[in-house]
């Protein structure tokens, strides 16, 4: 086996692994952001002190869409 091929494939594997880790980190960030929005909407609904009924209804719809 040629050592150049081995080195090339190892480098490709490292790059692919790094890219996968970056994608996973970005996906987790999106999940956390989404979760924060759902929790915020639930808290606003539970508090019941939305500025008006329409905004509270939008929060309820947002929570129901996630279920």
Buried (B, 14 or more C-beta within 10 A) or exposed (E): EEEEEEEEEEEEEEEEEEEEEEEEEEEEEEEEEEEEBBEEBBEBBEEEEBEEEEEBEBBBEBBEEEE
